[in-house]
Amino acid sequence: MAEKGFRDAQRAQMSMLAPLEKRVLLWLAARLPARVNPDHLTSLGLISLLGAGLSYWYARENTLGLWLVILFLILNWFGDSLDGTLARYRQKLRPRYGFYVDHVVDMFGTFFLLGGLGLSGYMSLPVAVGLIVAYFMLSIEVYLATHTIGTFHLSFWKFSPTELRILLAIGNLALLVRGGWVRLGGERYLLFDVGGVIGIAGMVVMLLTTVARHTAQLYREERIPE
């Protein structure tokens, strides 16, 4: 009764690190203690992004916060990437519950992370807000496509959350080594503002591209007979 009318979407994961990541996650899933379940991992993913956001805020006063962010990003990868793999490995799938909770956690986690970054002094608040808006708009398109087309895209242009975590960690290391500023055209800008604007532009292009492609696909599939 609970599953009536629900269609589990096909997962499309084509990021650069996907083949290696899949092998690592399966190796970890086979070795996790039985007392650890997917809900524990999902909770770890959310708490770690809250910790990352608070660490960015703390980094305003102490650069130790940047190291803590990297630690929390690793914990987030472990929890967020492994929860679904563990459920599939143990054959204890709850498709509707898993899909809903996973993306509610992503919503809050992204807000915590980018909100903390916007309060860190390493990224201006308008750029952080722009990233949040662009990310949520792209997420809405993904969820609509999942429902109407039946394919859930976990990556865009060879980038998935895993690659983005790595880029963010590299950015933190650059802040620690070179400081938070870069010069472009004779002007000084925050390093993370430059990266954030590039990220916003990239997500907008991804959004417009996928909207055009999916609209055309659905139009062809539901063409009105003349």
C-alpha positions in Angstrom: 0.0 0.0 0.0 2.8 2.4 1.0 4.6 1.8 -2.3 1.6 2.2 -4.6 2.3 4.7 -7.4 5.9 5.2 -6.4 8.6 4.6 -9.1 12.2 4.4 -7.9 14.3 6.5 -10.3 17.4 5.3 -12.2 20.5 6.8 -10.7 22.9 8.5 -13.1 26.4 8.9 -11.6 29.1 9.9 -14.2 31.5 11.9 -12.2 35.3 11.7 -12.6 35.8 9.7 -9.3 32.6 7.6 -9.5 34.3 4.2 -10.5 36.9 4.5 -7.7 34.4 5.9 -5.2 32.0 3.0 -5.8 34.6 0.4 -5.1 35.7 2.2 -1.9 32.1 2.6 -0.7 31.4 -1.1 -1.3 34.6 -2.1 0.6 33.5 0.1 3.5 29.9 -1.2 3.5 31.1 -4.8 3.8 33.2 -3.9 6.9 30.9 -1.7 8.9 29.6 -3.2 12.2 26.1 -4.4 12.1 25.0 -1.9 14.7 25.8 0.9 12.3 22.8 1.6 10.0 22.1 4.0 7.1 20.3 6.5 9.4 23.4 6.8 11.6 25.4 7.7 8.5 22.8 10.2 7.2 22.8 11.9 10.6 26.6 12.0 10.5 26.4 13.7 7.1 24.1 16.4 8.4 26.0 17.0 11.7 29.3 17.2 9.8 28.0 20.0 7.5 26.8 21.9 10.5 30.2 21.4 12.0 31.8 22.6 8.7 29.6 25.7 8.7 30.5 26.5 12.4 34.1 25.9 11.6 34.1 28.5 8.8 32.5 30.9 11.2 35.2 30.1 13.8 37.9 30.5 11.1 37.1 34.3 11.1 39.0 34.3 14.4 41.4 31.4 14.1 42.7 29.6 11.0 42.3 26.3 12.9 38.7 26.5 11.7 39.9 25.9 8.1 41.5 22.6 9.1 38.3 21.6 11.0 36.3 22.3 7.9 38.4 19.8 6.0 37.9 17.2 8.7 34.2 17.7 8.7 34.1 17.5 4.9 35.8 14.0 5.1 33.2 13.0 7.7 30.4 14.3 5.5 31.7 12.3 2.5 31.7 9.2 4.7 28.2 9.6 6.0 26.5 11.1 3.0 28.0 8.8 0.4 27.9 5.6 2.4 24.3 5.6 3.7 22.7 4.6 0.4 25.4 2.2 -0.5 25.0 0.5 2.9 21.2 0.2 2.5 21.7 -1.4 -1.0 24.5 -3.7 0.2 22.3 -5.0 3.1 19.2 -5.1 0.9 17.3 -2.9 3.4 16.1 -0.3 0.9 13.4 2.3 1.7 13.2 4.2 -1.6 10.7 6.9 -0.6 12.0 7.5 2.9 15.6 7.4 1.7 15.0 9.8 -1.2 13.1 12.3 1.0 15.4 12.3 4.0 18.6 12.4 2.0 17.5 15.5 0.1 16.1 17.3 3.2 19.5 16.7 4.8 21.2 18.0 1.7 19.0 21.1 1.9 19.8 21.9 5.5 23.5 20.8 5.1 24.1 23.1 2.1 22.5 26.0 4.0 24.7 25.4 7.1 27.9 25.1 5.0 27.4 28.1 2.7 25.9 30.2 5.5 29.0 29.6 7.6 31.2 30.4 4.6 29.3 33.7 4.1 30.0 34.6 7.8 33.6 33.5 7.7 35.1 36.6 6.1 36.6 34.5 3.4 33.6 34.9 1.1 31.2 37.9 1.0 27.7 37.3 2.1 26.1 38.2 -1.3 28.2 35.6 -3.1 27.3 33.0 -0.5 23.6 33.8 -0.9 24.0 33.6 -4.7 25.5 30.1 -4.4 22.7 29.0 -2.1 20.0 30.3 -4.5 21.8 28.8 -7.6 22.3 25.4 -5.8 18.6 25.2 -4.7 17.4 26.2 -8.2 19.5 23.4 -9.7 18.3 21.0 -7.1 14.7 21.8 -7.8 15.3 21.0 -11.5 16.9 17.7 -10.5 14.0 16.7 -8.4 11.4 17.6 -11.0 13.4 15.6 -13.6 13.6 12.7 -11.3 9.8 12.7 -10.9 8.9 13.3 -14.6 11.7 11.5 -16.4 12.6 8.8 -13.9 16.4 9.5 -13.9 18.1 10.9 -10.8 21.3 12.8 -11.8 24.0 12.6 -9.1 26.5 14.6 -11.1 26.9 17.3 -13.7 29.7 17.7 -16.2 31.8 15.0 -14.4 31.3 16.8 -11.1 29.5 15.4 -8.1 29.5 16.4 -4.4 32.6 14.3 -3.9 34.6 16.4 -6.4 33.1 19.6 -5.0 34.3 18.6 -1.5 37.8 18.0 -2.8 37.8 21.5 -4.5 36.6 23.1 -1.3 39.3 21.4 0.7 41.9 22.5 -1.8 40.6 26.0 -1.5 41.0 25.9 2.3 44.6 24.8 1.9 45.2 27.7 -0.5 43.8 30.1 2.1 46.2 28.7 4.7 49.2 29.0 2.4 48.5 32.1 0.3 45.9 34.0 2.3 42.3 34.9 1.2 43.0 37.4 -1.6 43.8 37.2 -5.3 44.6 39.9 -7.9 42.7 40.1 -11.1 43.1 42.9 -13.6 44.9 45.0 -11.0 42.1 44.6 -8.5 42.1 42.6 -5.3 39.3 40.1 -4.7 38.5 37.4 -2.1 39.7 34.0 -3.4 36.5 32.4 -2.4 34.4 35.2 -4.0 36.2 34.4 -7.3 35.5 30.7 -6.9 31.9 31.4 -5.8 31.1 33.6 -8.8 32.6 30.9 -11.1 30.4 28.3 -9.3 27.3 30.4 -9.7 27.9 30.9 -13.4 28.6 27.2 -13.8 25.4 26.2 -12.0 23.3 28.7 -14.0 24.7 27.2 -17.3 24.0 23.7 -16.1 20.5 24.7 -15.1 19.6 26.3 -18.4 21.1 23.5 -20.3 19.3 20.8 -18.5 16.0 22.7 -18.5 16.2 23.0 -22.3 17.1 19.4 -22.7 14.5 18.0 -20.4 11.8 20.3 -21.7 12.5 19.1 -25.3 12.6 15.5 -24.2 9.2 15.7 -22.4 7.7 17.6 -25.3 8.7 14.9 -27.8 7.5 12.1 -25.5 4.1 13.8 -24.9 3.5 15.3 -28.3 -0.2 16.1 -28.9 -1.5 14.2 -31.9 -2.7 16.4 -34.7 
